[in-house]
Amino acid sequence: MTDQANAGADGSVSQTFDITGARALIEGRFEEIVVRVEAGRIAEISGSEGAGNRARLDGRGLLLLPGIVDIHGDAFERSLMPRPGVRFPPALAFDEADRLMAGFGITTAMHGVTYSWEPGLRGRDTFLALAETLRARRSRLRCDTHMHLRFEVQNHDGLEDVAPLIADGSIGVVAFNNHLADTRRDLEIPEKLARHAGRTGLSVEAFRELVDRIAQSDAETQATIETLASMANAAGVPLLSHDDPDTETRARYRRLGAHTAEFPLSGAVAADARAHGEHVVMGGPNVLRGGSHKSGNPSAADLVADELCSVLSSDYYYPAPLHAAFRLAGDGILPLERAWNLVSANPADALRMADRGRIETGRRADLLLVDQGPDRDNFPDVVATFVDGRQVFRSDMRLS
């Protein structure tokens, strides 16, 4: 392809070209159609190739899908700290995650950056370094990358740090996290206590003392939650509640403007959210593993089958959204044309990103060419990934 329109900061090129021969997901069905990309947008969808000598990509035998919109992915933490106490620069961690995401079809990424009351991997210094690095490097990344602020609600002093980042759009979505009770239970399990302490850089004794101090400040939590909600609502930033244990908790966050439930802890909470027209986010790894890695948590596939889950995220494993959608189809839970909405159209809606998630004229050309494979035992293979019309990943040289 040589008809260059513009180049991204990473050197990848946005061009005018036609994708021909592929079966494209258009308006809820697969149809062999020609999609023309121009200046980063889907310029035309037609039944035949147009005139002119535009570059053409031969998509015969492949599926053309909207790019994956990943509402929650925190696997980059393993790139930042692959072992307890072993740190690598944020820029390198983001670059590694970016390469993985592009290769598995993620075109919009919400990096789940936890800002907690604890020091270390999820503490203030790390949070500020990650925020600064992401702001500086966003234009150099392959995926359209934003910050998903996972704010631990006992982190009362952290409000001052996140306020300017919410106001200037650096944070794309805010989630209310409350892991204090879980952490206190983990204090009684030696291996979990050691893992927590290792992540923070504290001794086991010092970590116990910290948890006790934070528990004593929990009376301030509701005020912190309300202040954070006001900040996000004023800036038009979507709000999510995380790990809602019951419908009362979901209702409290709903009143504050959080209209997406992320990883609800029961089917009843998911049903309550869907009854109110809200999105419910579950993890793609949950689908792939046949259930949650946490004992007692709902099965994402079961919730999908009951129409109680509308969004699947990568959670802690970037390949998961791609493979989970195909797994749901292969297992007969949803046809692929509906399963794909869980990783593209629906998360785009939840994030209020009206310019992506579907193959429609005028939308961003965030697209995937995927080899489905001959049978369900073969994993789908992303052949090419386009972000804003730029080819950012390719595994098949015939598309050059």
C-alpha positions in Angstrom: 0.0 0.0 0.0 1.6 3.3 -1.1 -1.2 5.8 -1.2 -0.2 7.5 2.1 -2.6 9.9 3.8 -0.8 10.6 7.1 1.6 9.0 9.5 1.3 8.4 13.2 4.1 9.3 15.6 5.1 5.7 15.8 5.8 5.6 12.1 2.7 3.6 11.2 0.7 5.0 8.3 -2.9 6.0 7.8 -3.9 5.5 4.2 -6.6 5.4 1.7 -7.3 1.8 0.8 -10.0 -0.8 0.2 -10.4 -4.0 2.1 -11.9 -6.5 -0.3 -13.1 -10.1 -0.1 -13.5 -10.4 3.7 -16.7 -11.2 5.4 -17.4 -8.0 7.4 -19.6 -7.7 10.5 -22.1 -5.1 9.3 -25.3 -4.3 11.2 -25.3 -7.6 13.1 -24.6 -9.9 10.2 -21.6 -11.1 8.2 -21.5 -10.0 4.6 -18.8 -10.1 1.9 -18.4 -6.4 1.2 -15.8 -3.7 0.3 -14.8 -1.3 3.0 -13.0 1.8 2.0 -10.7 3.5 4.6 -9.7 7.1 4.1 -8.0 9.5 6.5 -8.5 7.2 9.5 -12.3 6.8 8.9 -14.5 4.3 7.2 -15.3 6.3 4.1 -17.6 3.9 2.2 -19.2 0.4 2.5 -20.3 -1.0 -0.8 -21.0 -4.2 -2.6 -18.2 -3.8 -5.2 -14.8 -2.3 -5.7 -14.9 1.3 -6.8 -12.9 2.9 -9.6 -9.4 4.3 -9.2 -6.1 2.8 -8.3 -6.4 2.8 -4.5 -4.4 0.2 -2.6 -6.3 -2.9 -1.9 -6.0 -5.5 0.9 -7.1 -9.0 -0.1 -9.2 -10.3 2.8 -10.5 -13.4 1.2 -11.1 -16.2 3.7 -10.9 -13.7 6.6 -13.4 -11.9 8.9 -13.4 -8.1 9.1 -14.3 -7.1 12.6 -14.5 -3.9 14.6 -11.5 -3.4 16.8 -11.7 -4.6 20.4 -12.5 -1.9 23.0 -10.9 -3.1 26.2 -12.7 -1.3 29.1 -10.4 -2.9 31.8 -7.0 -4.3 31.4 -4.3 -4.4 34.1 -1.9 -7.0 32.7 0.7 -4.3 32.1 1.4 -4.5 35.9 3.3 -7.7 35.2 5.5 -5.8 32.8 6.0 -3.1 35.4 6.8 -5.5 38.2 7.3 -9.1 36.9 8.4 -10.3 40.3 7.9 -8.7 43.7 10.4 -5.9 44.1 11.6 -6.1 40.5 10.7 -2.9 38.7 11.0 -1.8 35.1 10.4 1.7 33.7 6.8 2.6 32.9 7.6 3.5 29.3 8.9 0.0 28.7 5.9 -1.6 30.5 3.5 0.3 28.3 5.4 -0.5 25.1 5.3 -4.2 25.9 1.6 -4.1 26.7 0.9 -2.1 23.6 2.6 -4.6 21.3 0.6 -7.5 22.9 -2.7 -5.7 22.7 -2.3 -4.8 19.0 -1.4 -8.4 18.2 -4.6 -9.7 19.9 -6.9 -7.2 18.3 -7.3 -4.5 21.0 -7.5 -1.1 19.4 -8.8 0.9 22.3 -7.2 0.3 25.7 -8.2 1.4 29.1 -5.2 0.7 31.3 -6.5 -0.2 34.7 -4.1 1.8 36.9 -4.8 1.2 40.6 -4.3 4.2 42.9 -4.4 2.7 46.4 -3.6 3.7 50.0 -0.8 1.3 50.0 2.7 2.2 48.7 4.7 0.3 46.0 3.2 -1.0 42.8 -0.2 0.6 43.4 0.9 3.6 45.5 1.2 7.3 44.9 4.7 7.4 43.3 3.9 4.6 40.9 0.5 6.1 40.0 2.0 9.6 39.2 4.8 8.0 37.2 2.4 6.0 35.1 0.1 8.9 34.5 3.0 11.1 33.4 4.4 8.5 31.2 1.1 7.7 29.5 0.4 11.3 28.9 3.8 11.8 27.3 3.7 8.6 25.2 0.1 8.2 24.1 0.7 9.4 20.6 3.5 6.9 20.1 1.5 3.9 21.1 -0.2 1.6 18.6 -3.5 1.3 20.4 -5.7 4.3 21.4 -4.7 4.2 25.0 -6.3 5.9 28.0 -6.2 5.5 31.8 -8.8 3.6 33.7 -8.5 4.9 37.2 -9.1 2.1 39.7 -9.4 4.3 42.9 -9.3 2.6 46.2 -12.0 4.5 48.1 -10.0 4.7 51.4 -7.3 6.7 49.6 -8.6 10.0 50.9 -5.4 11.9 50.2 -5.3 10.7 46.6 -8.2 13.0 45.5 -5.8 15.9 45.1 -3.6 14.0 42.7 -6.4 12.7 40.5 -8.5 15.9 40.2 -6.4 17.5 37.5 -6.1 14.3 35.5 -9.9 13.8 35.5 -10.4 17.5 34.5 -8.0 17.4 31.6 -9.2 14.1 30.1 -6.1 12.1 31.0 -8.4 9.6 32.8 -10.9 8.0 30.5 -13.0 6.1 33.1 -13.1 6.0 36.9 -13.9 2.8 38.9 -14.7 2.8 42.6 -12.6 0.0 44.2 -13.0 -1.2 47.8 -10.7 -4.1 48.6 -10.1 -3.2 52.2 -12.3 -6.1 53.6 -10.6 -8.6 51.3 -7.2 -7.3 52.3 -8.0 -7.7 56.0 -9.1 -11.3 55.4 -5.8 -11.9 53.5 -3.9 -10.9 56.6 -4.8 -14.4 58.1 -3.4 -16.3 55.1 0.4 -16.3 55.2 1.0 -16.6 51.4 -1.5 -13.9 50.6 -0.1 -11.6 53.3 3.4 -12.1 51.9 2.2 -11.3 48.4 0.6 -8.1 49.6 3.7 -7.0 51.5 6.0 -7.9 48.6 3.9 -5.7 46.3 4.2 -2.7 48.6 7.8 -3.1 49.6 6.9 -3.2 53.3 7.6 -5.9 55.9 4.8 -8.1 56.9 4.5 -6.3 60.2 4.5 -2.9 58.7 1.8 -3.9 56.2 -0.4 -5.2 59.0 0.0 -1.8 60.8 -0.9 0.1 57.6 -4.0 -1.9 57.1 -5.1 -1.3 60.7 -4.6 2.5 60.2 -6.6 2.5 57.0 -9.4 0.6 58.6 -9.6 3.3 61.3 -10.1 5.9 58.6 -13.0 4.1 56.9 -15.5 6.6 58.3 -14.3 9.1 55.7 -14.9 6.8 52.8 -18.4 8.0 51.8 -17.2 11.6 51.5 -14.3 10.5 49.4 -16.6 8.5 47.1 -19.0 11.4 46.7 -16.2 13.9 45.9 -14.6 11.6 43.3 -18.0 11.1 41.7 -18.6 14.8 41.5 -15.2 15.3 39.8 -15.9 12.7 37.2 -19.5 13.8 36.5 -18.4 17.4 36.1 -15.8 16.3 33.5 -18.1 13.8 31.7 -16.0 10.8 32.6 -17.9 7.5 32.9 -18.1 5.9 36.3 -18.0 2.2 37.1 -18.5 0.4 40.4 -16.2 -2.6 41.0 -17.0 -5.9 42.8 -20.5 -4.8 44.0 -21.4 -7.4 46.6 -25.2 -6.7 46.7 -27.9 -4.7 45.1 -27.8 -2.0 47.8 -24.2 -1.2 46.9 -25.1 -1.1 43.2 -28.0 1.3 44.0 -25.7 3.6 46.0 -23.2 3.9 43.1 -26.1 4.3 40.6 -27.3 7.3 42.5 -23.8 8.8 42.1 -23.9 8.3 38.4 -22.0 5.0 38.0 -24.1 3.2 35.4 -21.8 0.3 34.7 -21.2 -2.6 37.1 -17.8 -4.1 36.8 -17.3 -7.7 38.0 -20.5 -7.9 40.2 -20.1 -10.6 42.8 -23.5 -12.3 42.2 -26.0 -12.9 39.4 -28.5 -10.9 41.4 -26.4 -7.8 41.3 -25.9 -8.3 37.5 -29.6 -8.8 37.0 -30.3 -5.6 39.0 -27.9 -3.6 36.8 -29.3 -5.0 33.6 -32.9 -4.3 34.8 -31.9 -0.6 35.1 -30.4 -0.6 31.6 -26.8 -0.6 32.8 -23.8 -2.4 31.4 -22.3 -5.3 33.3 -18.6 -6.0 32.7 -17.0 -9.4 33.3 -13.6 -10.8 32.5 -12.8 -12.6 29.3 -10.4 -14.9 31.2 -13.5 -16.1 33.2 -15.0 -17.3 29.9 -11.8 -19.0 28.7 -11.2 -20.8 32.0 -14.8 -21.9 32.4 -15.3 -19.8 35.5 -13.8 -17.2 37.8 -10.4 -17.8 39.3 -11.9 -16.5 42.6 -14.0 -19.1 44.4 -17.7 -18.3 44.5 -17.7 -15.5 41.9 -20.2 -15.8 39.0 -19.4 -17.6 35.7 -19.2 -15.0 32.9 -20.4 -17.4 30.3 -23.5 -18.2 32.4 -24.2 -14.5 32.8 -23.8 -14.0 29.1 -26.2 -16.9 28.4 -28.7 -15.3 30.7 -28.2 -11.9 29.1 -26.8 -10.5 32.3 -23.3 -9.7 31.0 -23.0 -7.1 28.2 -19.2 -6.4 28.2 -16.1 -8.6 28.3 -12.7 -7.2 29.2 -9.2 -8.5 29.1 -8.9 -8.1 32.9 -5.5 -9.6 33.5 -4.9 -11.4 30.2 -4.8 -9.4 26.9 -5.6 -12.3 24.5 -8.9 -12.9 26.4 -11.5 -10.7 24.7 -10.6 -12.1 21.2 -10.7 -15.7 22.3 -13.7 -15.3 24.7 -15.9 -14.0 21.9 -15.0 -17.0 19.6 -15.4 -19.4 22.6 -18.9 -18.2 23.3 -19.7 -18.7 19.6 -18.0 -22.1 19.5 -19.9 -23.3 22.6 -23.2 -22.2 21.1 -23.9 -19.6 23.8 -24.1 -16.7 21.3 -23.5 -16.5 17.5 -20.2 -14.6 16.8 -22.0 -11.6 15.4 -23.6 -11.1 18.8 -20.7 -12.3 20.9 -18.5 -9.7 19.2 -20.6 -6.9 20.5 -19.4 -7.8 24.0 -15.9 -6.7 23.1 -16.5 -3.9 20.7 -19.9 -2.1 20.4 -21.0 -2.5 24.0 -17.8 -1.4 25.7 -17.7 1.6 23.3 -21.2 2.5 24.4 -20.3 2.1 28.1 -17.4 4.4 27.6 -19.4 6.9 25.6 -17.1 6.5 22.6 -19.6 6.9 19.9 -17.0 7.0 17.1 -16.0 3.3 17.3 -17.1 -0.3 18.1 -19.0 -0.8 14.8 -18.2 -1.0 11.1 -20.2 2.0 9.9 -19.5 4.9 7.5 -18.0 7.8 9.3 -16.7 5.8 12.3 -13.0 5.4 13.1 -11.3 2.7 11.0 -10.4 0.6 14.0 -10.5 -2.8 12.3 -9.3 -6.4 12.5 -8.7 -9.0 9.9 -9.1 -12.4 11.6 -8.5 -15.9 10.4 -11.2 -17.9 12.1 -9.5 -21.2 11.5 -11.1 -24.4 10.1 -12.7 -25.6 13.3 -13.3 -24.7 17.0 -10.1 -26.4 18.2 -8.1 -23.8 16.4 -7.6 -20.3 18.0 -8.6 -17.3 15.9 -5.6 -15.6 14.5 -5.4 -11.8 14.1 -3.9 -11.2 10.7 -3.9 -7.4 10.8 -4.9 -4.7 13.1 -5.8 -1.1 12.1 -6.1 1.8 14.5 -7.5 5.0 13.1 -6.7 3.7 9.6 -3.1 2.8 10.5 -1.9 -0.7 10.2 -0.3 -1.3 13.6 0.0 -5.1 13.4 0.4 -7.6 10.7 1.1 -11.3 10.7 0.3 -12.1 7.0 2.7 -10.7 4.4 0.1 -10.8 1.7 -1.4 -7.7 3.3 1.7 -5.6 2.6 
